[in-house]
Amino acid sequence: MEKPTESILLFLLNKHYIGGKHFPEHKLLVSRTKWLGKEERKVFEKEYRSMIDQNYFVRLKKRTGKSAEWHISINPEKLKDIFEMIKDEKE
Amino acid sequence: MKKNEQKGMFCQIYGDSLRNRFLECLLQLGNLDFAVGDIAREINISRPKAYQIMAIFEKQEIIIKSRIVSGTQLYVLNKGSVHVKVLRQSFKECLRLVVEENNSQKKSFEQIKERKEIEG
């Protein structure tokens, strides 16, 4: 697992952003990919898109102010799998 | 801390002090490297205060300098430090609690549903 992906999962899990509780996706991605190089960013984006396709994350478009933004949270059904992935990475 | 900011499990257990919020942020970043300003913005404190806390952690060898990108010094968690290993283990246990809480909530919702179905 890429470092930014792991960091995103740790953040969402620690702050209880599971199911209905969500966080702005753009804000999270920018904070985690700020210091990455071009190639690292491409690899991370590929992995991130594959995780979304596998339904690890729940993505919703939410009204914010005058426009709408994508928000993200962890899929509660995949919670155990995510925890196992993080546990293996740390060890 | 702003009203909308969510308290993490680590701070819920160990207390909501500045030092703990800083540590929680570092543990959330995992193996990523970071700048002082990013942490300050994330936990909503001033940059001078963030630099103060960083200096303490650098002295304790919890964080080390990693690289310089466009004039910005980046830091990373010191994997070799015993303190960091203990912190990571406790952070992992905090995450385990989050998963268990969520599972117990699920079970209680399912039990309520079953009771409603039985009652008709």
Backbone of each chain as ProteinMPNN parsed JSONL, in Angstrom:
{"seq_chain_A": "MEKPTESILLFLLNKHYIGGKHFPEHKLLVSRTKWLGKEERKVFEKEYRSMIDQNYFVRLKKRTGKSAEWHISINPEKLKDIFEMIKDEKE", "coords_chain_A": {"N_chain_A": [[0.844, -1.199, 0.0], [0.488, 2.231, -0.788], [2.107, 5.119, 0.719], [0.534, 7.566, 1.037], [-2.081, 6.541, 0.76], [-2.288, 4.803, 2.942], [-2.069, 6.698, 4.958], [-4.407, 8.202, 4.549], [-6.383, 6.31, 5.146], [-5.785, 5.805, 7.841], [-6.329, 8.306, 8.955], [-9.116, 8.648, 8.403], [-10.199, 6.485, 9.779], [-9.352, 6.875, 12.442], [-10.613, 9.28, 13.104], [-13.237, 8.554, 13.088], [-14.652, 8.687, 10.625], [-16.839, 7.163, 9.262], [-19.172, 5.515, 7.239], [-22.016, 7.394, 7.414], [-20.793, 9.726, 8.403], [-18.636, 12.08, 7.088], [-15.868, 13.472, 5.162], [-14.327, 16.26, 3.468], [-13.176, 15.39, 0.279], [-11.261, 16.472, -1.519], [-9.76, 18.204, 0.1], [-8.538, 16.387, 1.816], [-7.04, 14.774, 0.057], [-5.271, 16.623, -1.101], [-3.784, 17.439, 1.125], [-2.41, 15.101, 1.664], [-0.929, 14.512, -0.595], [0.766, 16.526, -1.12], [3.605, 16.776, -1.001], [4.544, 14.918, -2.768], [6.261, 13.421, -5.579], [5.914, 13.543, -9.248], [5.657, 10.937, -10.382], [5.196, 9.349, -8.124], [2.776, 10.401, -7.361], [1.139, 9.616, -9.482], [1.13, 6.841, -9.211], [-0.077, 6.634, -6.708], [-2.618, 7.753, -7.282], [-3.66, 5.867, -9.017], [-3.884, 3.653, -7.331], [-5.686, 4.677, -5.476], [-7.977, 5.101, -7.009], [-8.567, 2.477, -7.651], [-9.232, 1.477, -5.155], [-11.558, 2.887, -4.657], [-13.17, 1.824, -6.647], [-13.378, -0.757, -5.679], [-15.065, -0.34, -3.637], [-14.169, 0.452, -1.063], [-14.325, 2.947, -0.063], [-16.89, 5.389, 0.605], [-18.341, 7.617, -1.496], [-19.731, 10.811, -1.702], [-21.664, 13.477, -3.106], [-21.799, 16.611, -1.741], [-23.715, 19.448, -0.689], [-22.078, 22.467, -0.345], [-21.943, 25.569, 0.835], [-22.33, 27.693, -1.891], [-21.893, 25.895, -3.882], [-21.173, 22.425, -4.771], [-19.422, 19.682, -3.276], [-17.227, 16.82, -3.403], [-17.454, 14.356, -0.946], [-15.984, 12.071, 1.376], [-15.983, 8.851, 2.96], [-15.414, 5.974, 5.082], [-16.397, 2.776, 3.998], [-18.664, 1.021, 5.902], [-19.017, -1.742, 5.722], [-16.63, -2.708, 4.819], [-14.883, -2.349, 6.824], [-13.492, -4.092, 8.565], [-11.722, -5.357, 6.789], [-10.175, -3.194, 5.978], [-8.965, -2.484, 8.388], [-7.403, -4.776, 8.82], [-5.629, -4.538, 6.648], [-4.25, -2.194, 7.329], [-3.108, -2.962, 9.721], [-1.381, -4.995, 8.888], [0.379, -3.519, 7.318], [1.594, -1.833, 9.184], [2.967, -3.616, 10.72]], "CA_chain_A": [[0.0, 0.0, 0.0], [1.232, 3.497, -0.848], [2.078, 5.872, 1.996], [-0.631, 8.463, 1.167], [-3.293, 5.73, 0.949], [-2.279, 4.375, 4.332], [-2.323, 7.892, 5.774], [-5.824, 8.553, 4.406], [-7.161, 5.322, 5.893], [-5.549, 6.042, 9.278], [-7.042, 9.532, 9.323], [-10.567, 8.435, 8.394], [-10.54, 5.519, 10.824], [-9.137, 7.469, 13.761], [-11.576, 10.348, 13.358], [-14.588, 7.988, 12.989], [-15.356, 9.063, 9.401], [-17.316, 5.877, 8.761], [-20.576, 5.528, 6.843], [-22.654, 8.695, 7.199], [-19.869, 10.827, 8.748], [-17.754, 12.195, 5.937], [-14.866, 14.545, 5.168], [-14.086, 16.694, 2.075], [-12.184, 14.537, -0.381], [-10.189, 17.286, -2.097], [-8.929, 18.696, 1.212], [-7.751, 15.256, 2.325], [-6.075, 14.337, -0.959], [-4.231, 17.659, -1.26], [-2.893, 17.408, 2.297], [-1.585, 13.895, 1.686], [-0.103, 14.376, -1.805], [1.423, 17.822, -1.329], [5.06, 16.692, -1.164], [4.888, 13.781, -3.62], [6.706, 13.706, -6.944], [4.927, 13.23, -10.292], [5.461, 9.488, -10.543], [4.57, 8.847, -6.888], [1.383, 10.837, -7.387], [0.422, 8.777, -10.455], [0.96, 5.509, -8.599], [-1.078, 6.787, -5.639], [-3.947, 7.982, -7.873], [-4.124, 4.589, -9.553], [-4.29, 2.826, -6.2], [-6.863, 5.306, -4.868], [-9.139, 4.825, -7.875], [-8.912, 1.05, -7.54], [-9.902, 1.293, -3.856], [-12.919, 3.407, -4.799], [-13.904, 0.835, -7.448], [-13.627, -1.921, -4.83], [-16.017, 0.097, -2.593], [-13.615, 0.661, 0.274], [-14.768, 4.278, 0.348], [-18.193, 5.873, 0.184], [-18.19, 8.977, -2.037], [-21.009, 11.519, -1.878], [-21.54, 14.89, -3.444], [-22.523, 17.333, -0.703], [-23.847, 20.881, -0.895], [-21.258, 23.287, 0.552], [-22.069, 26.97, 0.428], [-23.096, 27.895, -3.128], [-21.665, 24.808, -4.844], [-21.159, 21.086, -4.186], [-18.092, 19.063, -3.24], [-17.22, 15.4, -3.103], [-17.038, 13.993, 0.397], [-15.568, 10.679, 1.422], [-15.948, 8.183, 4.259], [-15.089, 4.551, 4.96], [-17.545, 1.881, 3.863], [-18.687, 0.223, 7.137], [-18.931, -3.179, 5.449], [-15.232, -3.052, 4.531], [-14.091, -1.83, 7.949], [-12.56, -5.121, 9.057], [-10.668, -5.555, 5.772], [-9.294, -2.015, 6.028], [-8.156, -2.59, 9.603], [-6.396, -5.824, 8.579], [-4.624, -3.976, 5.73], [-3.436, -1.224, 8.076], [-2.362, -3.721, 10.726], [-0.28, -5.681, 8.204], [1.336, -2.499, 6.881], [2.344, -1.299, 10.323], [3.898, -4.63, 11.214]], "C_chain_A": [[0.877, 1.246, 0.0], [1.07, 4.273, 0.465], [0.874, 6.813, 2.103], [-1.93, 7.701, 1.409], [-3.403, 5.286, 2.402], [-2.642, 5.539, 5.238], [-3.797, 8.292, 5.734], [-6.689, 7.598, 5.228], [-7.012, 5.531, 7.4], [-6.338, 7.248, 9.759], [-8.542, 9.273, 9.442], [-11.001, 7.506, 9.522], [-10.425, 6.136, 12.209], [-10.202, 8.49, 14.106], [-13.028, 9.881, 13.183], [-15.348, 8.437, 11.752], [-15.773, 7.786, 8.689], [-18.789, 6.03, 8.403], [-21.079, 6.933, 6.573], [-21.761, 9.88, 7.52], [-18.796, 10.894, 7.682], [-16.86, 13.417, 6.049], [-14.618, 14.972, 3.722], [-12.912, 15.955, 1.44], [-10.983, 15.341, -0.873], [-9.209, 17.768, -1.035], [-7.992, 17.596, 1.699], [-6.666, 14.848, 1.33], [-4.932, 15.342, -1.105], [-3.248, 17.592, -0.092], [-1.955, 16.209, 2.261], [-0.648, 13.78, 0.485], [0.732, 15.621, -2.074], [2.904, 17.679, -1.695], [5.482, 15.504, -2.022], [5.395, 14.258, -4.975], [5.64, 13.26, -7.939], [4.607, 11.743, -10.353], [4.776, 8.883, -9.333], [3.086, 9.194, -6.877], [0.561, 9.962, -8.335], [0.126, 7.409, -9.861], [-0.124, 5.572, -7.521], [-2.473, 6.93, -6.232], [-4.532, 6.689, -8.424], [-4.664, 3.704, -8.423], [-5.584, 3.351, -5.579], [-8.103, 5.002, -5.689], [-9.554, 3.364, -7.769], [-9.629, 0.776, -6.22], [-11.333, 1.796, -3.911], [-13.767, 2.41, -5.588], [-14.25, -0.407, -6.635], [-14.522, -1.577, -3.632], [-15.447, 0.138, -1.18], [-14.073, 2.007, 0.83], [-16.179, 4.536, -0.144], [-18.005, 7.313, -0.255], [-19.547, 9.6, -2.263], [-20.724, 12.936, -2.308], [-22.419, 15.66, -2.461], [-22.573, 18.819, -1.038], [-22.976, 21.601, 0.126], [-21.328, 24.727, 0.059], [-22.903, 27.073, -0.831], [-22.943, 26.727, -4.096], [-21.694, 23.463, -4.122], [-19.747, 20.516, -4.262], [-18.23, 17.574, -2.99], [-16.718, 15.185, -1.677], [-16.801, 12.501, 0.453], [-15.66, 10.148, 2.848], [-15.658, 6.71, 4.006], [-16.393, 3.76, 4.852], [-17.587, 0.962, 5.092], [-18.584, -1.288, 6.891], [-17.497, -3.639, 5.221], [-14.305, -2.68, 5.689], [-13.046, -2.837, 8.429], [-11.397, -5.312, 8.09], [-9.66, -4.415, 5.832], [-8.392, -2.106, 7.245], [-7.066, -3.651, 9.443], [-5.27, -5.312, 7.69], [-3.677, -3.049, 6.48], [-2.554, -1.961, 9.075], [-1.151, -4.398, 10.084], [0.799, -4.695, 7.792], [2.228, -2.063, 8.024], [3.372, -2.298, 10.787], [4.99, -4.871, 10.15]], "O_chain_A": [[1.886, 1.305, 0.703], [0.092, 4.129, 1.198], [0.241, 6.863, 3.158], [-2.784, 8.153, 2.171], [-4.466, 5.379, 3.015], [-3.427, 5.387, 6.174], [-4.37, 8.673, 6.755], [-7.613, 8.025, 5.92], [-7.988, 5.445, 8.145], [-6.94, 7.221, 10.832], [-9.165, 9.627, 10.442], [-12.042, 7.716, 10.144], [-11.3, 5.942, 13.054], [-10.649, 8.569, 15.251], [-13.943, 10.703, 13.133], [-16.571, 8.561, 11.803], [-15.185, 7.374, 7.69], [-19.563, 6.604, 9.169], [-20.637, 7.592, 5.632], [-21.958, 10.955, 6.953], [-18.124, 9.903, 7.398], [-17.058, 14.279, 6.906], [-14.689, 14.133, 2.824], [-11.812, 15.905, 1.991], [-9.835, 14.946, -0.671], [-7.994, 17.746, -1.234], [-6.813, 17.835, 1.961], [-5.519, 14.609, 1.71], [-3.769, 14.956, -1.218], [-2.035, 17.677, -0.285], [-0.834, 16.28, 2.766], [0.327, 13.03, 0.536], [1.336, 15.751, -3.139], [3.399, 18.372, -2.584], [6.651, 15.118, -2.008], [5.028, 15.329, -5.459], [4.616, 12.688, -7.565], [3.444, 11.342, -10.373], [3.899, 8.029, -9.461], [2.249, 8.4, -6.446], [-0.578, 9.609, -8.028], [-0.981, 6.886, -9.99], [-0.976, 4.688, -7.428], [-3.416, 6.303, -5.749], [-5.733, 6.44, -8.318], [-5.73, 3.099, -8.532], [-6.464, 2.577, -5.205], [-9.157, 4.683, -5.138], [-10.743, 3.046, -7.793], [-10.531, -0.06, -6.166], [-12.225, 1.214, -3.292], [-14.928, 2.171, -5.256], [-15.281, -1.039, -6.864], [-14.717, -2.395, -2.733], [-16.164, -0.114, -0.211], [-14.194, 2.18, 2.043], [-16.615, 3.99, -1.157], [-17.555, 8.146, 0.532], [-20.411, 9.021, -2.921], [-19.708, 13.528, -1.945], [-23.618, 15.407, -2.352], [-21.627, 19.382, -1.587], [-23.114, 21.375, 1.328], [-20.824, 25.049, -1.017], [-24.043, 26.61, -0.865], [-23.745, 26.569, -5.016], [-22.181, 23.369, -2.995], [-18.983, 20.819, -5.179], [-19.229, 17.118, -2.433], [-15.705, 15.748, -1.261], [-17.364, 11.75, -0.344], [-15.446, 10.88, 3.814], [-15.655, 6.253, 2.863], [-17.369, 4.055, 5.542], [-16.647, 0.199, 5.312], [-18.116, -2.026, 7.758], [-17.179, -4.814, 5.405], [-13.083, -2.697, 5.542], [-11.887, -2.495, 8.667], [-10.242, -5.415, 8.502], [-8.451, -4.633, 5.749], [-7.194, -1.837, 7.155], [-5.934, -3.448, 9.88], [-4.1, -5.605, 7.932], [-2.461, -3.104, 6.296], [-1.385, -1.618, 9.25], [-0.05, -4.387, 10.635], [1.99, -4.987, 7.9], [3.443, -1.937, 7.875], [4.479, -1.941, 11.191], [5.884, -5.691, 10.358]]}, "seq_chain_B": "MKKNEQKGMFCQIYGDSLRNRFLECLLQLGNLDFAVGDIAREINISRPKAYQIMAIFEKQEIIIKSRIVSGTQLYVLNKGSVHVKVLRQSFKECLRLVVEENNSQKKSFEQIKERKEIEG", "coords_chain_B": {"N_chain_B": [[-9.859, 24.097, 19.403], [-12.044, 23.776, 16.616], [-15.692, 23.827, 16.382], [-16.661, 22.091, 14.44], [-14.616, 20.273, 14.096], [-13.53, 16.959, 14.367], [-12.907, 14.92, 17.17], [-10.222, 12.713, 17.527], [-9.791, 9.127, 18.125], [-7.495, 8.587, 19.551], [-6.947, 10.977, 20.978], [-9.265, 11.06, 22.459], [-8.894, 9.029, 24.259], [-6.33, 9.465, 25.453], [-6.41, 12.116, 26.178], [-7.093, 15.585, 25.454], [-4.839, 17.343, 24.924], [-2.464, 19.801, 23.635], [-0.047, 18.609, 22.895], [-0.803, 15.92, 22.64], [-2.609, 16.108, 20.53], [-0.92, 16.866, 18.525], [0.748, 14.623, 18.406], [-1.125, 12.718, 17.648], [-1.752, 13.61, 15.098], [0.713, 13.201, 13.856], [0.894, 10.426, 14.003], [-1.264, 9.703, 12.444], [-0.355, 10.467, 9.961], [1.468, 8.518, 9.433], [3.927, 6.938, 7.531], [4.461, 9.068, 5.921], [6.169, 12.042, 4.863], [6.296, 15.37, 6.231], [5.572, 18.894, 6.58], [6.153, 21.574, 8.916], [4.288, 23.624, 8.891], [2.054, 22.409, 7.736], [1.153, 20.647, 9.709], [0.51, 22.49, 11.695], [-1.622, 23.827, 10.49], [-3.418, 21.76, 10.256], [-4.053, 20.947, 12.878], [-4.883, 23.293, 13.853], [-3.307, 25.338, 15.148], [-0.928, 27.968, 16.024], [1.897, 28.756, 13.882], [4.444, 29.395, 15.16], [4.071, 28.11, 17.648], [3.795, 25.476, 16.815], [6.343, 25.01, 15.777], [7.74, 25.153, 18.182], [6.825, 22.863, 19.548], [7.647, 20.918, 17.766], [10.404, 21.118, 18.013], [10.805, 20.069, 20.539], [9.995, 17.423, 20.139], [11.889, 16.65, 18.287], [14.186, 16.71, 19.767], [13.632, 14.64, 21.523], [13.857, 12.641, 19.757], [11.657, 11.628, 18.392], [10.778, 12.514, 15.974], [12.478, 12.973, 12.833], [14.66, 14.761, 10.573], [13.843, 14.676, 7.142], [13.904, 15.352, 4.207], [14.589, 18.118, 1.895], [12.348, 20.104, 0.221], [11.81, 22.303, -2.301], [12.888, 24.449, -0.707], [11.658, 23.937, 1.7], [11.793, 22.378, 4.817], [11.317, 18.999, 5.438], [9.887, 16.61, 7.671], [9.897, 13.395, 9.329], [8.384, 10.563, 10.983], [10.354, 8.896, 13.416], [11.198, 5.787, 12.821], [12.904, 4.004, 14.054], [12.95, 4.617, 16.729], [12.239, 3.728, 20.116], [10.19, 4.886, 21.558], [8.461, 5.731, 19.512], [7.665, 3.308, 18.448], [6.166, 2.256, 20.548], [4.164, 4.193, 20.678], [2.966, 3.816, 18.185], [1.932, 1.266, 18.472], [0.023, 1.67, 20.459], [-1.621, 3.419, 19.094], [-2.556, 1.747, 17.113], [-4.116, 0.05, 18.681], [-6.067, 1.867, 19.481], [-7.358, 2.263, 17.037], [-8.361, -0.268, 16.665], [-10.271, -0.293, 18.66], [-12.089, 1.532, 17.595], [-13.069, 0.096, 15.415], [-14.272, -2.056, 16.732], [-16.235, -0.726, 18.231], [-17.856, 0.213, 16.198], [-18.759, -2.2, 15.127], [-20.241, -3.179, 17.297], [-22.255, -1.273, 17.431], [-23.533, -1.784, 15.033], [-24.554, -4.339, 15.546], [-26.387, -3.758, 17.58], [-28.233, -2.166, 16.202], [-29.226, -4.043, 14.418], [-30.435, -5.828, 16.178], [-32.475, -4.214, 17.193], [-33.968, -3.863, 14.891], [-34.816, -6.502, 14.439], [-36.44, -6.94, 16.672], [-38.471, -5.106, 16.179], [-39.584, -6.202, 13.896], [-40.58, -8.592, 14.921], [-42.451, -7.655, 16.767], [-44.133, -6.51, 15.009]], "CA_chain_B": [[-10.454, 23.215, 18.389], [-13.312, 24.311, 16.14], [-16.821, 22.957, 16.709], [-16.838, 21.05, 13.437], [-13.503, 19.328, 14.078], [-13.818, 15.705, 15.028], [-11.83, 14.462, 18.032], [-9.829, 11.36, 17.184], [-9.857, 8.148, 19.208], [-6.266, 8.728, 20.336], [-7.134, 12.088, 21.92], [-10.372, 10.728, 23.37], [-8.379, 8.144, 25.305], [-5.159, 10.016, 26.148], [-6.632, 13.511, 26.552], [-7.074, 16.531, 24.342], [-3.832, 18.403, 25.07], [-1.804, 20.173, 22.377], [0.979, 17.591, 22.609], [-1.487, 14.71, 22.163], [-3.17, 16.388, 19.199], [0.231, 16.863, 17.629], [1.151, 13.218, 18.26], [-2.174, 12.047, 16.882], [-1.568, 14.018, 13.702], [1.917, 12.528, 13.348], [0.597, 8.997, 13.847], [-2.177, 9.59, 11.303], [0.422, 10.612, 8.723], [2.149, 7.257, 9.158], [5.294, 7.05, 7.026], [4.579, 10.229, 5.034], [6.887, 13.17, 5.449], [5.402, 16.5, 6.425], [6.178, 20.169, 6.962], [5.614, 22.082, 10.2], [3.096, 24.426, 8.6], [0.92, 21.51, 7.46], [0.642, 20.163, 11.003], [-0.095, 23.643, 12.373], [-2.924, 24.081, 9.859], [-4.328, 20.632, 10.476], [-4.563, 20.929, 14.258], [-5.385, 24.629, 14.144], [-2.492, 26.107, 16.102], [-0.05, 28.925, 15.323], [3.154, 28.158, 13.416], [5.505, 29.433, 16.195], [3.807, 27.066, 18.649], [4.095, 24.2, 16.159], [7.816, 24.895, 15.756], [8.177, 24.863, 19.562], [6.53, 21.455, 19.858], [8.51, 20.124, 16.884], [11.765, 21.128, 18.571], [10.799, 19.131, 21.674], [9.933, 16.061, 19.599], [13.149, 16.367, 17.61], [15.137, 16.435, 20.851], [13.296, 13.306, 22.038], [14.074, 11.716, 18.628], [10.407, 11.062, 17.902], [10.788, 12.863, 14.539], [13.792, 13.298, 12.279], [14.584, 15.499, 9.303], [13.906, 13.723, 6.023], [14.443, 15.964, 2.99], [14.193, 19.519, 1.662], [11.651, 20.253, -1.063], [11.639, 23.732, -2.625], [13.225, 25.289, 0.439], [10.902, 23.558, 2.907], [12.339, 21.203, 5.5], [10.296, 17.998, 5.767], [10.22, 15.709, 8.772], [9.207, 12.107, 9.298], [8.442, 9.835, 12.258], [11.56, 8.087, 13.552], [10.752, 4.397, 12.987], [13.834, 3.263, 14.906], [12.822, 5.001, 18.14], [11.387, 2.856, 20.951], [8.994, 5.689, 21.886], [7.561, 5.736, 18.35], [7.097, 1.947, 18.335], [5.115, 2.156, 21.578], [3.062, 5.081, 20.258], [2.271, 3.202, 17.048], [1.156, 0.13, 18.987], [-1.161, 2.196, 21.15], [-2.493, 3.98, 18.057], [-3.208, 0.601, 16.482], [-5.155, -0.399, 19.608], [-7.156, 2.86, 19.39], [-8.101, 1.986, 15.81], [-9.092, -1.52, 16.908], [-11.453, 0.101, 19.448], [-13.035, 2.175, 16.673], [-13.692, -0.984, 14.628], [-15.143, -2.827, 17.634], [-17.389, 0.125, 18.536], [-18.714, 0.228, 15.015], [-19.409, -3.516, 15.031], [-21.247, -3.323, 18.361], [-23.381, -0.431, 17.028], [-24.238, -2.517, 13.966], [-25.311, -5.443, 16.158], [-27.526, -3.221, 18.329], [-29.234, -1.754, 15.207], [-29.851, -5.251, 13.876], [-31.301, -6.354, 17.228], [-33.66, -3.349, 17.249], [-34.763, -4.199, 13.69], [-35.457, -7.814, 14.64], [-37.512, -6.787, 17.663], [-39.587, -4.395, 15.518], [-40.233, -7.162, 12.983], [-41.34, -9.549, 15.742], [-43.617, -6.938, 17.303], [-45.039, -6.271, 13.867]], "C_chain_B": [[-11.809, 23.764, 17.963], [-14.407, 23.308, 16.443], [-16.9, 21.79, 15.745], [-15.744, 20.001, 13.461], [-13.826, 18.125, 14.947], [-12.632, 15.312, 15.889], [-11.519, 13.032, 17.664], [-9.862, 10.452, 18.394], [-8.65, 8.273, 20.129], [-6.418, 9.817, 21.379], [-8.267, 11.824, 22.885], [-9.848, 9.901, 24.541], [-7.29, 8.829, 26.13], [-5.31, 11.475, 26.552], [-6.386, 14.446, 25.403], [-6.074, 17.664, 24.571], [-3.194, 18.669, 23.711], [-0.819, 19.091, 21.943], [0.349, 16.332, 22.042], [-2.097, 14.908, 20.782], [-2.063, 16.352, 18.153], [0.661, 15.425, 17.342], [0.161, 12.455, 17.402], [-2.029, 12.351, 15.4], [-0.37, 13.31, 13.09], [1.632, 11.056, 13.079], [-0.345, 8.761, 12.68], [-1.421, 9.673, 9.98], [1.201, 9.346, 8.387], [3.579, 7.482, 8.707], [5.494, 8.225, 6.07], [5.448, 11.285, 5.68], [6.014, 14.43, 5.353], [6.214, 17.736, 6.763], [5.49, 20.688, 8.218], [4.321, 22.844, 9.967], [1.859, 23.57, 8.357], [0.285, 21.028, 8.759], [-0.087, 21.295, 11.724], [-1.493, 23.909, 11.819], [-3.919, 22.981, 10.209], [-4.913, 20.628, 11.89], [-4.94, 22.318, 14.767], [-4.631, 25.303, 15.296], [-1.587, 27.042, 15.306], [1.25, 28.233, 14.937], [4.275, 28.241, 14.457], [5.325, 28.349, 17.254], [4.143, 25.686, 18.078], [5.605, 23.97, 16.102], [8.356, 24.563, 17.139], [8.02, 23.382, 19.879], [7.418, 20.537, 19.025], [9.925, 20.011, 17.454], [11.87, 20.129, 19.719], [10.823, 17.696, 21.147], [11.231, 15.671, 18.89], [14.227, 16.016, 18.632], [14.918, 15.028, 21.402], [13.462, 12.223, 20.971], [12.802, 10.976, 18.231], [10.28, 11.355, 16.401], [12.213, 13.195, 14.124], [13.599, 14.052, 10.977], [14.68, 14.493, 8.165], [14.521, 14.358, 4.774], [13.999, 17.42, 2.894], [13.576, 19.585, 0.273], [11.302, 21.721, -1.25], [11.797, 24.624, -1.382], [12.508, 24.944, 1.727], [11.502, 22.3, 3.511], [11.184, 20.26, 5.842], [10.819, 17.076, 6.864], [9.436, 14.408, 8.605], [9.329, 11.446, 10.671], [9.668, 8.929, 12.283], [11.169, 6.637, 13.856], [11.623, 3.627, 13.971], [13.665, 3.534, 16.392], [11.861, 4.075, 18.877], [10.076, 3.58, 21.284], [7.968, 5.614, 20.759], [6.914, 4.364, 18.184], [5.957, 1.785, 19.324], [3.908, 2.992, 21.173], [2.265, 4.435, 19.128], [1.405, 2.025, 17.497], [-0.12, 0.624, 19.654], [-2.139, 2.815, 20.161], [-3.26, 2.866, 17.357], [-4.337, 0.082, 17.361], [-6.342, 0.559, 19.612], [-8.009, 2.598, 18.16], [-8.918, 0.703, 15.957], [-10.374, -1.222, 17.69], [-12.527, 0.715, 18.552], [-13.793, 1.108, 15.89], [-14.673, -1.758, 15.505], [-16.394, -2.04, 18.003], [-18.383, 0.094, 17.399], [-19.459, -1.092, 14.871], [-20.496, -3.664, 16.08], [-22.474, -2.465, 18.049], [-24.221, -1.135, 15.981], [-25.133, -3.58, 14.567], [-26.543, -4.896, 16.855], [-28.619, -2.753, 17.376], [-29.99, -2.969, 14.667], [-30.812, -5.851, 14.895], [-32.592, -5.54, 17.304], [-34.581, -3.663, 16.073], [-35.525, -5.488, 13.894], [-36.64, -7.689, 15.586], [-38.727, -6.13, 17.02], [-40.337, -5.347, 14.595], [-41.091, -8.138, 13.758], [-42.607, -8.904, 16.265], [-44.63, -6.637, 16.215], [-45.443, -4.83, 13.815]], "O_chain_B": [[-12.623, 24.164, 18.796], [-14.151, 22.135, 16.718], [-17.165, 20.655, 16.141], [-15.927, 18.925, 12.892], [-14.313, 18.239, 16.072], [-11.489, 15.354, 15.434], [-12.427, 12.216, 17.504], [-9.948, 10.91, 19.533], [-8.764, 8.089, 21.341], [-6.06, 9.616, 22.54], [-8.241, 12.309, 24.016], [-10.304, 10.054, 25.674], [-7.319, 8.783, 27.36], [-4.423, 12.023, 27.207], [-5.596, 14.168, 24.5], [-6.432, 18.833, 24.426], [-3.348, 17.894, 22.768], [-0.768, 18.711, 20.773], [0.867, 15.737, 21.097], [-2.103, 13.991, 19.961], [-2.256, 15.866, 17.039], [0.906, 15.055, 16.194], [0.541, 11.656, 16.546], [-2.165, 11.467, 14.554], [-0.425, 12.867, 11.942], [2.063, 10.503, 12.067], [-0.247, 7.741, 11.998], [-1.797, 9.031, 8.999], [1.555, 9.109, 7.232], [4.36, 8.133, 9.401], [6.563, 8.37, 5.477], [5.469, 11.415, 6.904], [5.123, 14.53, 4.51], [7.372, 17.653, 7.173], [4.373, 20.28, 8.538], [3.373, 22.73, 10.745], [0.749, 23.955, 8.725], [-0.937, 21.0, 8.901], [-1.161, 21.094, 12.29], [-2.429, 24.18, 12.571], [-5.102, 23.239, 10.43], [-6.095, 20.348, 12.086], [-5.269, 22.502, 15.939], [-5.225, 25.768, 16.269], [-1.483, 26.935, 14.084], [1.66, 27.257, 15.566], [5.0, 27.262, 14.636], [6.298, 27.743, 17.705], [4.706, 24.838, 18.77], [6.081, 22.863, 16.35], [9.306, 23.792, 17.272], [8.929, 22.734, 20.397], [7.886, 19.507, 19.509], [10.557, 18.957, 17.387], [12.875, 19.434, 19.864], [11.574, 16.857, 21.645], [11.621, 14.503, 18.894], [15.067, 15.146, 18.398], [15.872, 14.312, 21.709], [13.238, 11.041, 21.234], [12.86, 9.831, 17.785], [9.742, 10.543, 15.649], [13.037, 13.631, 14.928], [12.537, 13.999, 10.356], [15.493, 13.57, 8.21], [15.582, 13.916, 4.334], [13.173, 17.897, 3.672], [14.187, 19.183, -0.717], [10.58, 22.305, -0.442], [10.93, 25.441, -1.07], [12.728, 25.595, 2.748], [11.698, 21.294, 2.829], [10.199, 20.668, 6.457], [12.015, 16.805, 6.967], [8.462, 14.331, 7.856], [10.259, 11.731, 11.426], [9.984, 8.274, 11.29], [10.849, 6.298, 14.995], [11.15, 2.711, 14.643], [14.169, 2.781, 17.225], [10.818, 3.688, 18.351], [9.003, 2.977, 21.294], [6.771, 5.457, 21.001], [5.742, 4.27, 17.82], [4.905, 1.243, 18.985], [2.766, 2.553, 21.308], [1.035, 4.497, 19.115], [0.306, 1.809, 16.985], [-1.201, 0.073, 19.446], [-3.352, 2.747, 20.362], [-4.443, 3.005, 17.046], [-5.398, -0.286, 16.856], [-7.489, 0.129, 19.731], [-9.235, 2.696, 18.217], [-10.029, 0.602, 15.437], [-11.424, -1.81, 17.43], [-13.718, 0.455, 18.724], [-15.008, 1.2, 15.721], [-15.779, -2.079, 15.07], [-17.485, -2.603, 18.081], [-19.59, -0.034, 17.606], [-20.643, -1.11, 14.535], [-21.56, -4.214, 15.795], [-23.6, -2.858, 18.354], [-25.451, -1.098, 16.02], [-26.293, -3.73, 14.185], [-27.624, -5.477, 16.754], [-29.803, -2.909, 17.675], [-31.207, -2.939, 14.484], [-31.884, -6.332, 14.527], [-33.676, -6.103, 17.461], [-35.802, -3.723, 16.221], [-36.71, -5.584, 13.577], [-37.707, -8.254, 15.343], [-39.865, -6.529, 17.269], [-41.565, -5.312, 14.515], [-42.192, -8.484, 13.329], [-43.688, -9.493, 16.226], [-45.828, -6.523, 16.472], [-46.2, -4.433, 12.928]]}, "name": "protein", "num_of_chains": 2, "seq": "MEKPTESILLFLLNKHYIGGKHFPEHKLLVSRTKWLGKEERKVFEKEYRSMIDQNYFVRLKKRTGKSAEWHISINPEKLKDIFEMIKDEKEMKKNEQKGMFCQIYGDSLRNRFLECLLQLGNLDFAVGDIAREINISRPKAYQIMAIFEKQEIIIKSRIVSGTQLYVLNKGSVHVKVLRQSFKECLRLVVEENNSQKKSFEQIKERKEIEG"}
